[in-house]
Amino acid sequence: MNIDQITGMIDIGSNTVRLAVYQVTANGAFRVIDQGRWPARLSQKLTQDGELPQDAIRELAEVLLHFKRICHMHQATRIKAVATAAIRQATNREQALEQLSSLTGLSIELLSGEDEARYGSVAMLRTMDVEDGFVVDIGGGSTEITLLRKREIVASISFPFGCVNTARRYGLKDDAVPSAAMEQITADLAAQLRAEPWIRSHAGLPLIGLGGTIRSFAKIAQRSVDYPISNLHGYEFPPNALSDTLQALAPLNVERRRKIPGLSKDRADVIIPGLLILQAVFQACQASRLIVCGAGLRDGIFFETCLPSEEVRLASRQVLEDSIRNLTALYPTVPQVHLDQVNRLALRLYDSLAPDAGLPPSCRPLLDSASRLFRIGSIIDVGDNADHTFYILMHAHWNGLGHREMLLTAAIASFKGTGAMRNKLAPYRSLLTDGDFERIGKLGMLLQLAAALDRSESQGIAELEIAIHKGKQLVLSAAANHPLQVERMEVETLAKDFKKSWGLTPVVQIAKFV
């Protein structure tokens, strides 16, 4: 593989045309290095006869040429363009696709509704640790619903309604949306959803939402409560958020909706029908909760095209494992053998001490993640590694953890003392629960001790026996391959703080040399 394999993905959606430029490095790490969007409103531009008019085709061609230039600027070796519902539903779709290809030089693939559902599900499965649930992708001209069981697609369907063509079909303009219109739309949507009995046969599963409608809804919901994390991926809506948002937005005209914090101006006129579709699907599925997936169609195509994997259907924590591997490959700071050693020692300490400390089992994967990422901030500055680690872990795109778990992991990985931790977590108090500060302190000190035991980064400890002496000393008996002078000094330095947290004074002894 080349050092930089650059791929452009263009999604010609019914409401928005989107670009994502992906970089895959020689060690298999990937990230988005550029992106763009254009509110094309193709579903709105279809004529009464269902044709996509010439001026819309020419405008779309200009957008595609602009995105193509961005891809070439990044030296992309491949550009993949796909079209969805609006062009699929156009009566002149073959002519439109041929004309677009002629004007842009791009080969454009027309996706079926089943293709859209599959790619959306792949995007979710590769970025979220969900075993069972429904996936809904609300676009401008169609809505895809997929049922997942044990991370396998067992049923899916594409409905020919989306936020744009629903607004057009019911004559929703720039005025407030009357209750009668909302009731009619809701009843019509419910009738179409009832035609698929499997949608109602799995009550109690989570509903994972993709697409612009749910992302806009999430931004509104987060801004309304001053939510401390801007990341949308993995955000779980509070109960009644959907009905409350509809009640708040429907009486407003479009101009007033555009002033709502979090709602983009070009989505103000289609947010109501989008939310009505989301509400109808949520009720039809009898879902237990509603969660945002920040990944979407372009990501699903990227994963299948550039990073095919048989691991997409494996059991829990694979998403997290892949994400940690990607982060450490993107931001290499110290030798991997050092991170592996600290991780091994941290978990060895945890397994010995946690049972008597009242730490729940959910703490182990947090320490596991933190001990593999605790040096990532060194990519910016070694001296302020802890602060930079916290910032990166709170703002970088990594998957497999909920927002609270991500916060706890970042706090453990960057732990440098109780006072500093409390100051760092002050803006996030609304996400924390009783006992979190104490748990972070205990796990943070275990990580500090594990790092001290490999301070020379030489993997000097081959084996470690752990014992508690007279209820006061934590005796660490090592089978070592050198005298561990630096490690002993580091452990002595943090012994006082460790005792405050665990009530034990750590002492390193060499049981034997190997």
ZATORVO-131861 format. One record per residue: residue in three letters; x, y, z of N, C-alpha, C in turn. Coordinates in steps of 0.02 Angstrom, whole numbers, plus 50000, padded with zeros to 5 digits. Atoms other than C-alpha are relative to their C-alpha. Layout:
AlaXYZXYZXYZ/...
//
This chain:
Met500424994050000500005000050000500445006250000/Asn499624993850001500615017649962499975003450068/Ile499994996449937501065029150105499345003650010/Asp500644996649996499515039350067499554997549943/Gln500505002150048498065031049980499395004550011/Ile500534995049993496795044849950499404998149957/Thr500625001750036494995041149901499475005250014/Gly500564995449993493575053249870499344996249993/Met500675003050002491785047749906499495005549992/Ile500514994950012490365058149833499324996650003/Asp500685002549990488575054949888499515005249971/Ile500504995550030487285063049772499334998450031/Gly500625001249963485865063449897499425004049973/Ser500604996550023484095069249869499945007050029/Asn500004993449969484325083949986500685003449995/Thr499334997249997486205086349997500504995749962/Val499445003550032487715081749892500605000850047/Arg499464999949951489165077150006500634996849973/Leu499345002750017491015073949985500374998350064/Ala499535001749947492205064950101500634997449967/Val499365002350027494055062850060500364996250055/Tyr499715004549950494855048250152500744998849984/Gln499305001950005496685044850184500114993450036/Val499805006349969497315027150217500764999849997/Thr499274999849996499125026450275500294993049991/Ala499655006450012500425012750250499874995050056/Asn500125004649944500075005550423499264998550011/Gly500715001849997498215004350389499565004950037/Ala500414994949966497645019750485499615004049949/Phe500404996050046496285030350407499685005950036/Arg500354994249974495465047150430499715004049941/Val500274995350050494425060150337500445006250001/Ile499564994350003495565074050276499665006149968/Asp500374994350027494275084950187499284997849989/Gln500705001650013492415085850162499645006249975/Gly500394994450026491095096550080499274998049993/Arg500725001450008489215098150059499695005549958/Trp500374995250041487995106649941499254998350006/Pro500725001449993486115108349977499645000049932/Ala500245000350069485555102449805499244999849994/Arg500735000650000483715098649847499744996949935/Leu500205003150063483565087049698499284997550001/Ser500695002449996481935079349759499505005649990/Gln500444994250007481185096749763499975002349928/Lys499944997350068481735100249585499704995449947/Leu500335004350048480885085349503499355003249976/Thr500614997050028479505091149386499404995750018/Gln500615003849988477695085449397500024993349965/Asp499935006350037478145072149270500574995650027/Gly499475004049969479575066149379500685000849967/Glu499354999050032480985072949271500455004550041/Leu499514995549972482575080749335500185005049944/Pro499914995250055482675096949233500735001449984/Gln499334998850025484175102449132500395004850045/Asp499634995349958484615117249244500244996750064/Ala499795003749940484675105549396500584995449984/Ile499455004550020485795093349301500645004049992/Arg499404996050011486985107249250500285002750066/Glu499774997749934487045114349427500344994450038/Leu499715005749966487385097049496500684998349970/Ala499355001350033488785094649368500535004850025/Glu499524995149975489615110649429500224998250071/Val499835002149932489535104449609500484994149998/Leu499575005950005490295087749558500695001849975/Leu499354997850024491685096449463500405003450055/His499674996849942492055106949618500284994750047/Phe499775005449955492155091249725500574996049968/Lys499475003550035493225082849592500665003750005/Arg499394996049994494465097249599500304999350070/Ile499755001049931494585095249789500354993350006/Cys499685006649999494965076749766500675000149965/His499374999750037496305080549638500525004150038/Met499544996149959497065093649753500334995650052/His499735004749950497295079749881500354994049967/Gln499685005450038498005068449743499654993350011/Ala500395006149993496605055949759500134995349942/Thr499895005050052496945039949665499344996949976/Arg500645002850019495105035549659499445004750024/Ile500594996349981493445044849660499404995649986/Lys500605004150008491845035149688499405004450012/Ala500614995949995490195044049657499394995549996/Val500625003950000488485036749696499415004850003/Ala500614996149999486725043249671499454996050035/Thr500515003549961485215039249778499295001749977/Ala500715000350015483335041749786499765004949947/Ala500274995150047483035057949688500144998049928/Ile499845002150068483945051849534499704993249986/Arg500325006550009483295034249561499275000749981/Gln500714998950013481525041049558499865004249938/Ala500104995750059481805052649409499834995749939/Thr500195003750059480965046949249500545000349946/Asn499454999350049482485052949149500674998350031/Arg499395001349962483775045049264500584997749956/Glu499455002350043484765036249126500315005949963/Gln499764994150036484895052249025500395004650047/Ala499674995649952485345062349181500684997450020/Leu499365002949981486715050249232500515000449943/Glu499564999550057487445049749057500265007249990/Gln499804993150008487445068749048500485002250054/Leu499544998349945488255070549219500684996949989/Ser499365003250013489605058049172500375003649944/Ser499694996450056489925067349008500285006750022/Leu499794993449979490045084249094500564999950052/Thr499525000149943491125078649241500564994949991/Gly499495005350006492105063449183499964994950056/Leu500085004749944491465054049335499524994449981/Ser500465005650007490685036849330499574999950062/Ile500464999449943489135038049439499584993650006/Glu500385006149987488365022449516499335001850031/Leu500664999049972486495022649545499854994550050/Leu500135005049948486135014049710499264998350005/Ser500685002049984484575004149746499855001750073/Gly500174998949930483625006549908500334994950044/Glu499675005349961484344989949966500745001650009/Asp499294998049995486104996349929500085005350055/Glu499964994749950485785011850033499944997150071/Ala500105003049934485145001450179500624996250021/Arg499415003949982486664989950171500595004450018/Tyr499434995749986487955003750162499905003850066/Gly500124996749937487125013150305500114995350059/Ser499915004849946487114997450411500734998350010/Val499285001249994488944993950371500345005750037/Ala499714994149966489375011750426499874999650075/Met500165000449929488475009050591500384994350033/Leu499675005849970489194991750622500755001050009/Arg499284998849994490974997750592500175005650048/Thr499864994349956490785012750708499634999850066/Met500385000449937489595007150847499984992850024/Asp500005006649969489584992550967499284998150018/Val500715001749991487754987650943499894993049974/Glu500135007050019487224969450939499334999449964/Asp500685000750026485354971050905499685006949997/Gly500344993650004484334985750845499745001449930/Phe500224997550064483504995250705500465005749978/Val499644994450029484435007050589499535003649954/Val500414996050046483505021250504500435005549970/Asp499634994850036484255032550372499495004249962/Ile500494995650031483125047250328500355004749953/Gly499724995650050483635055550167499505005149975/Gly500464995250029482845068650058499434996849963/Gly500515003250042481895056449947499834993050019/Ser500165006949979481895039750038500204999150072/Thr499835001949931481995031750209500124992550002/Glu499825007149995482885015250240499964997750073/Ile500045003049933482495004250390500304993049996/Thr499665006549998483574989250435499954997150070/Leu500005003649936483404976250572500644996050006/Leu499395003749986485004969450648499904995450059/Arg499995004949945485144953850754500694996950003/Lys499325002649992486844948650823500455002749946/Arg499604996450048487614961450706499944997349929/Glu500165002450067486834953050554499375003549976/Ile500604997250030485594961250435499514994449988/Val500505005350010484014950850444499405002549959/Ala500544997350041482784962650357500155007349987/Ser499924992950016482814979450269499515001949946/Ile500464997550050481714990450162500155007449989/Ser499944993050016481795007150074499315002749982/Phe500634996850014480245018150079500115006249958/Pro499914994350045479995031549945499795006650030/Phe500144993549970479765045650069500615002350040/Gly499464996849964481065057550139499795006950021/Cys500194993549972481115074750218499815005049945/Val500134995150053481125084250052499364998449962/Asn500605001550039479825074949950499374999750043/Thr500584999649956478685073750102499775007250008/Ala500184992949996478745092550123499645002249936/Arg500314998050064478325094449939499314996849992/Arg500635003650010476955081249938499435003150041/Tyr500524997349957476015089550081499975007649998/Gly500044992850010476305107350022500275004150057/Leu499714996249945477365112750170500465005449972/Lys499614994450027478055129850131500425003250055/Asp499594996549951478865143250238499605001850063/Asp500424998349943477425144750362500064994850055/Ala500055005049947477105135950526499634993949972/Val500325006250022476545117850506499394998850044/Pro500615000949960474725115850561499964993050030/Ser500085006549967474265101850680499664995049955/Ala500375004550044473065094750551500474996949948/Ala499525002650049474475093050423500464994950032/Met499565004749965475605084550551499634993450014/Glu500395006049987474215072450597499904995949937/Gln500105003550063473895068350414500644996549978/Ile499355003050019475745065350378500144994050044/Thr499865005449953475915054650534499574993949984/Ala500455005650016474395044050488500214996549936/Asp499795003050064474995041450309500654996050008/Leu499375003649989476745036650366499884993550038/Ala500145006049960476065024550496499694994549957/Ala500335005050044474995016050363500524996549956/Gln499485003150042476505013250251500454995550041/Leu499575004149957477545006650396499664993650022/Arg500375006049979476164994550447500014994549946/Ala499985005050054476354986050278500584995250007/Glu499425004449988477984978450342499954997450072/Pro500135002449931477494967650494500634999150042/Trp499395001349961479304963850543500235006250038/Ile499804993949965479534982050592499705000350070/Arg500344999949935478294979650735500114993850042/Ser499935006549967478884962450786500614999450045/His499395000449959480444967050885500035006050048/Ala500064994349954479894979351018500575000050051/Gly499514999349946481154986051143500725000749977/Leu499314999250026482684987251029500165007449992/Pro499824993050013483665003451010499915001749926/Leu500034997550069483415013950853500605004449989/Ile499404996350017485035020250776499865004249939/Gly500174995550055484795035450665500605002649963/Leu499494997250045485865040750516499695005649959/Gly500234995050047485745055650402499935006950029/Gly500024993049981485525074350406499455001850049/Thr500554998449955483845074550494500184998750073/Ile499865001649930484425065650651500615003750025/Arg499434995949977486085074950655499775007050018/Ser500264993349984485145091450649499604999850065/Phe500395000849938483965085250784500474999550060/Ala499525000649946485465080450891500325006750018/Lys499704993449987486255097650872499515004450038/Ile500514996049964484625105850926499944997650072/Ala500085002849932484445094051075500605001750044/Gln499404998649961486245096551131500035007450019/Arg499974992949986486165115451116499475002250051/Ser500554998049956484515116251211500154998850073/Val499835001549930485295108851368500735001550015/Asp499294998549991487075115351346500404993750013/Tyr499665006549994487705097551322500755001149992/Pro499284998149998489585097551359500434996949946/Ile499615003250052490145086551213499685001649932/Ser500274998150065489955092551034499934994049953/Asn500035005950042490205075250958499294997349997/Leu500685002650008488565068750886499994992450002/His499985007350005489105050750859499944996850069/Gly500115003349936488435040051000499555003850047/Tyr500434996149956487335053751072499324996650007/Glu500655003049986485775046551154499515005350023/Phe500494994949985484235057451158499644998650066/Pro500405001149940483335060051323499284998449981/Pro500705001650014481535053651335499615006449982/Asn500444994550020480225064851252500335005549959/Ala499664994850038481545074851158499705000949931/Leu500274999650068480765070650990499335003749999/Ser500664996649998478975075651034500075007250023/Asp499914993149976479575091051129500285004549945/Thr499704996050053480625096950981499495001449945/Leu500524998950049479185094550859499505005350023/Gln500474995149974478015104250971500295007150001/Ala499684993549997479285118250986500105003049930/Leu499834997550067479705119650800499405001049955/Ala500574999750046478035116650714499655006849999/Pro500354993550001477225133350768500415005749969/Leu499564994750026478715143150697500024999849924/Asn499884999950071478885148950519500734998649986/Val499325002050017480475144850425500515005250022/Glu499534994749981481275161650460500164999650074/Arg499885000549928481065159150648500364993450016/Arg499655006349990481635141050636500755000849987/Arg499304999050017483255146950557500405003050057/Lys499674996949943483655155850720500084995250059/Ile499945005049947483525139950824500734997750005/Pro499305002349993485265135750895500074992749980/Gly499865006850021485975120450811499694998049934/Leu500355001850062484815120350660500295004149942/Ser499714996450057485675124550495499455003349959/Lys500494996150037484785137450388499714996249941/Asp500255003450060484655126150236499594993750017/Arg500425005749981483735112650335499375002250037/Ala500564997649960482455123750423499324998349969/Asp500655001250032481095120550293499824992649994/Val500145007250006481255101450295500104996350065/Ile499885003449936481625097850478499364997050028/Ile500635002649972479785095550525499814993449966/Pro500165006650030479395081950395500524994750017/Gly499495004949980481065073750437499884997250069/Leu500135002349932480645073050621499354996050005/Leu500625004050001478885066750584500144992949975/Ile499805006750024479665052350485500364996350056/Leu499625003249946480865048850629499524997850055/Gln500495001849948479425049050754499584994049979/Ala500415005550024478375037450647500394993450002/Val499595006049998479815025050631500124997850072/Phe499885001649929480205025950817499394996550030/Gln500615002949972478405022250860499844993349969/Ala500135006350033478225008550730500464994450025/Cys499535005049974479784999650793499904998650074/Gln500085000449927479225002250974500684999750033/Ala499305000049978481025006751006500075002250072/Ser499884998349930481755008351180500365006650008/Arg499614993949996482915022951143500245001949931/Leu499804997350065483575033751003500725002550005/Ile499294998549998485445035350966500235002449932/Val499734997350063486405045250834500614995949978/Cys499395002550031487645037050717500265005549955/Gly499714994650039488795050350647500254997849932/Ala499785002750065489375038950506499394999149956/Gly500565000750046488335036950350500194996449937/Leu499935003650063488225031250171500725000149974/Arg499324999550027489935037850117500484995750040/Asp499565004149957490765029350266499904992549986/Gly500125007050015489915012850228500324997849935/Ile499695001650064490505013450048500764999850008/Phe499275000049988492265018050106500234993650033/Phe499805006149965492335003450227499984994049954/Glu500065005950044491724990950097500515000349943/Thr499564999250058492834998149959500744999950019/Cys499304998949983494445002850048500244996050060/Leu499805003749941494444993450213499534994150012/Pro500445005849990493484977350187500234995950060/Ser499825003749940493414967050345499484994750014/Glu500455005349978492684950650402499795001050073/Glu500124999149929492654957450579499395004150016/Val500554995549988491144968650555499454996850041/Arg500555003349964489964955550627500234996650065/Leu499775003249940491054949950771499685003050062/Ala500334998049938490474951650950500285006550027/Ser499884993549970490634966451065500755001650008/Arg499344997049989492184977451085500454999849939/Gln499575000050059492854974050910500055007049971/Val499994993150025492364991650857500495004250041/Leu499544996349957493294998851007500724997949986/Glu499325002550013494804987750972500275002949935/Asp499784997350065494884993350790500135007550006/Ser499944992849994494675011450841500645002050038/Ile499384998749963496085011050969500614998649956/Arg499465001650046497195002650841500105005649949/Asn499964994650049496775016450717500305006350030/Leu499744994049967497125030450842500754999550012/Thr499295000649984498805023650895500424999849936/Ala499644999950064499295021250712500025007149971/Leu500014993150025498775039150669500465004450040/Tyr499604995749956499695046550819500534995850036/Pro499485004149967501235035750851500465004450042/Thr499604995849955502145042851002500554996250035/Val499505004149965503055028851093499974993149969/Pro500025006850027503525011051044499394996150024/Gln500595003849982502024999551041500144995050056/Val499845004949948502934987051152499945003250070/His500094996649936502935000151292499265000550018/Leu500724999649986501065003051276499724993150018/Asp500245006849985500774984251274500214997950071/Gln499765001749933501824982251433499605003650053/Val500394996149951500924996151526499294997250003/Asn500675002950001499254988851471499984993450038/Arg499985006549966499744971451531500075000850076/Leu499894999049928500364977851700499395003350032/Ala500584996649973498854989251725499434995050012/Leu500535004949992497634974951697500184994850052/Arg499785004749948498674963451807499875003050070/Leu500144996649937498554976251948499255000350013/Tyr500724999549992496704978651918499704993450022/Asp500295006549984496304960151922500164997850071/Ser499815001849931497224958552088499645004250052/Leu500254995349950496504973752175499275001849995/Ala500694997750010494804977552100499484996250040/Pro500535003649965493804963452181499875002550071/Asp500084997649931494124970552356499885007550004/Ala500084992650000493914988752302499305002149979/Gly500684998350018492104987852248499935003149931/Leu500044997350068492484992552068499584995449956/Pro500435004250043491144986551946500394997449940/Pro499665002950058491634975451798500085004949942/Ser499964995250055491314990051680500635004350002/Cys499394996049994492914998251746500584996949961/Arg499425003250032494084985351668500105002249928/Pro499884997750068493774989951485500205007449997/Leu499794993049999493985008351532500755000550012/Leu499285000049986495705004951607500384997049942/Asp499695003150058496114993651461500115005249945/Ser499954994950053495765007751337500485005650020/Ala499584994449977496585021351442500744998350000/Ser499305002049995498185011551467500334999149931/Arg499725000550067498395009851279500035006849964/Leu500044993450032498075028251242500305005650042/Phe499814994749953498855037451389500575004349977/Arg499454995950024500345043751291499845003649934/Ile500174997450066499405049651137500105007649995/Gly499904992850000499545067951189500715002149986/Ser499294998450014501425067051167500115002049927/Ile499934998150069501135069350981500005007649993/Ile500014992750001500835087751023500575002850042/Asp499464997749956501995090451172500084995150057/Val499875004949947502815078451293499875002950069/Gly500064996949934502815090751437499285000650024/Asp500714999449983500935093451432499614994049973/Asn500315006050028500555075751379499304998750028/Ala500655001749969499115073451503499445004449972/Asp500524995450025498145088951448499854998649927/His500115001350071498405085051264499664993349989/Thr500335006550004497905066951291499255000750012/Phe500704999049985496275072451370499645003349941/Tyr500324996350055495915084651228499914995549939/Ile500055004350059496295072151090499454994750009/Leu500495005449989495245058351168499285002850004/Met500664997149998493785070351191499795003049933/His500174996750063493865077451015500164995949938/Ala499845004150058494615064350899499414995349986/His500535004750019493455052550805500244992950015/Trp499885007149987493545035650888499354997150026/Asn500655003249993492165023150913500014994350049/Gly500065005949958491515009351022499825001550072/Leu500174998049932491155019251181499455005349997/Gly500484994549992489695029951237500345006250024/His499694993649981489985048051281500265000050071/Arg499775000349931490115044851468500624995550006/Glu499425004549999491295030151442500625003349970/Met499454996550032492365040751326500305005250048/Leu499774995049951492455054451458500404996750056/Leu499655003449946492955042151594500684997449976/Thr499375002550028494285034351482500515005749992/Ala499554994350008495015051451440500265002450067/Ala499804997849934495045056051624500514995350031/Ile499535005049973495925039851674500675000549963/Ala499384999850040497185041051531500425006250016/Ser499654993749988497635059051578500085001650074/Phe500014998749928497555057051767500695002150026/Lys499384997549969498865067451860499875002650070/Gly500174997749933498045069852029499275002050005/Thr500714998949989496335072452105499795007149985/Gly500184993050011496335091352102499975001849927/Ala499984998650072496835092651920499434996549964/Met500545003750032495565079351875499335003550010/Arg500644996649986494115088551959499935006349958/Asn500034994050042494555104651869499874998349927/Lys500085002050069494675095651703499294997649985/Leu500665002950011492995087151726499435004750018/Ala500534995349979492045102351791499505001449945/Pro500514998650051491245106351622499564994049982/Tyr500355006150020490655088351606499604996850057/Arg500315002949941489835085951775499324996949986/Ser500675002750015488125082951697500024992949973/Leu499945006850026488775066851620500224994950052/Leu499715004449950489515059751780499474997750050/Thr500465002749950488665049051911500374999450067/Asp499705000849934488965046052096500554994749998/Gly499455004749995490635037752128500495000449942/Asp499554999850058491415042351960500685003150018/Phe499374996849982492735053852037500464995050035/Glu499605004949963493295040152155500264994549953/Arg499795005350047493325027052016500565002549954/Ile499474997250044494335038451901500665000450038/Gly499404999449960495565041752043500354993350010/Lys499715006649988495815023352081500304997149935/Leu499765002850063495985018051899500595004249973/Gly499454995750022497085033151860500644998450036/Met499405001749962498275028351999500274993149980/Leu499765006450025498345010351938500395000949935/Leu499654998750063498835016951767500675003450014/Gln499384996749983500135028451845500524994950026/Leu499555005149973500875013651940500264995449945/Ala499795004350055500895002751785500515003549955/Ala499534996250041501775016451686500675000650036/Ala499384999649961503045018451827500404993549997/Leu499675006550002503414999851819500344998549932/Asp499625000650063504025002151640500265006949980/Arg499784993150013504725019751657500595000249952/Ser499425000150045506325014851567499814997749929/Glu500265002350064505235008351424500424994349971/Ser499575005650019506304992751422499664993350009/Gln500375006149986504974979951469500404995450046/Gly499565003649955506084974851613499654994850043/Ile500375004749957504714965451707499694994749955/Ala500275005650039504364948451632499384997150033/Glu500575002549962503184942751770499925004350063/Leu500124995949941502374951551917499524996450047/Glu500435002849948501704943952077499795005650047/Ile500274994649960500594954952183499724997250065/Ala500255002149934500264953152369499925006050045/Ile500104994749950499624963952511500294997650066/His499655001949938500724963652666499735004050058/Lys500264997049939499904967052835499495005649986/Gly500514995150016498544977052749500265006949986/Lys499714993450009499754991352719500435000649938/Gln499554999750056500994987052584499744996049940/Leu500145003550062500684982452404500674997649973/Val499355002850018502144970952370499984997549928/Leu499965001750071502594969652187500644996249988/Ser499425004350008503774955052161500094998449926/Ala499895000450072504534955551988500524994949982/Ala499495003850035505424942951881500265004849946/Ala499754994550041506554955651796500624998249961/Asn499395001250040507894956451663500525005450010/His499494995149979508804971451742499795002650069/Pro500124998349930508884979551916499405004650013/Leu500604995949992507374991151886500125006250043/Gln499844994149959508235006251965499535005849986/Val500444994450017507215019151869499294998550021/Glu500685001949982505605009551899499895000650075/Arg500074999549927505915008552087499945007350022/Met500024992949982506235027252097499335003049982/Glu500654997350021504645031152000499444997650046/Val500515002749955503605019752111500035003550068/Glu499924996449937504315028052267499725007149995/Thr500244993250009503875045052195499245000550004/Leu500744999750000502035040952173499694996150058/Ala500265004349947501875029852328499515003750046/Lys500434996249954501105043652436499315001049969/Asp500644999050033499745047652309499624993549991/Phe500335006550008499405029252278499684997950066/Lys500275001949935499155026552464499365003950016/Lys500604995949989497885040852471499404996949965/Ser500545002750040496865032252337499824992850020/Trp500115007149989497085013852380500134997750072/Gly499855002049931497655013952563500584995350005/Leu499445004650002499195004052513500625003749974/Thr499374997150024501025008752489500344994949954/Pro499695004850047501765000552333500764999450012/Val499295001449991503484992452353500214994949947/Val499765004550053504474984452212500564995650027/Gln499475004849983505504968852246500164995849939/Ile499805004550054506494958352124500034993050027/Ala500015007049977506064940152152500554996049967/Lys499475003650036507274934052020500155003849936/Phe499814997250065508214939251865499894994649946/Val500135004650055507754931451699500385002249938/
//
